[in-house]
Amino acid sequence: MTAAGGKRRRVAIVTGASEGIGAELARVFAAKGHDLALVARRADRLEALAEEIVAQGAASRPLVVALDLGAADAVEALAKALDAEEARVEVLVNNAGFGVVGPVEKLDPAEQLAIIDVNVRALTALTLRFLPEIVANQGAIMNVASIAAFMPGPNFAIYYASKAYVLPFSESLAHELRPRGVKVSCLCPGPVETGFQARSGFELEGKMALARLALVSAAEVARQGYDGLMAGRRVIVPGIVNKIIVLVARFVPRGWLMSLTAAALDRR
């Protein structure tokens, strides 16, 4: 997609694009004609995805920006990289994120703070940094949260808390920006088999049998996410089972809910 006059590229940034939901979101946006800027830590995977997208007939090769969004200077580094390519942001997809399973007192404090850096600080900083361009282009923002945003998560506490931030932030932003012609959606998937599990220690087996019933493929999550964003839906929960879980979570007493999630996420 090109800007008026054809002088500057109008891009959709997709963070965490090296695998899983992020890579699938990039594929969907590319298939729908969006010019892309792919962001993640692993340059080799981003380059491979960019080549794949070109091979599928994209009008232009996606920009590849390899950086760690947990770094303090990451947002400005990305802004400089886009400026060097004369790119303006039309869509921002804040997909990057991670978590670590285990009791707070037993996990590495630095790693837990890094979760907040990526899942909360970077997501917010990217939104604030590129919001003027998105508003000027009457574009869109997709923030990827989780069904974890709707409930407490003992044994996954920092991750659940970080996603609980993303949901109301996105909903409030959607309300504020709707009169400006900007769409904002919060995509809240349930369990998806991706590299996320390997990094977090989250296993979709044993006590997580319910999670397998709720599984939706990354490709389907991405498809529903894109369609929901374009339709202007504030909150998108892919999968019937996940919708039921979110609905039930609203009515189950918090004490019971914490006991259920704690048992499900207990790694012992």
Buried (B, 14 or more C-beta within 10 A) or exposed (E): BEBEEEEBBBBBBBBBBBBBBBBBBBBBBBBEEBBBBBBBBEBEBBBBBBEBBBEEEBEBEBBBBBBBBBBEEBBEBBBEBBEEBEBBBBBBBBBBBBBBBBBEEEBEEEEBEBBBBBBBBBBBBBBEBBBEBBEBBEBBBBBBBBBBBBBBBBBBBBBBBBBBBBBEBBBEBBEEBEEEEBBBBBBBBBBBBBBBBEEBBBBBEEEBEBBEBBBBBBBBBBBBBBBBBEEEBBBBBBBEBBBEBBEEBEEEEEEEBBEBBBEBBBEE
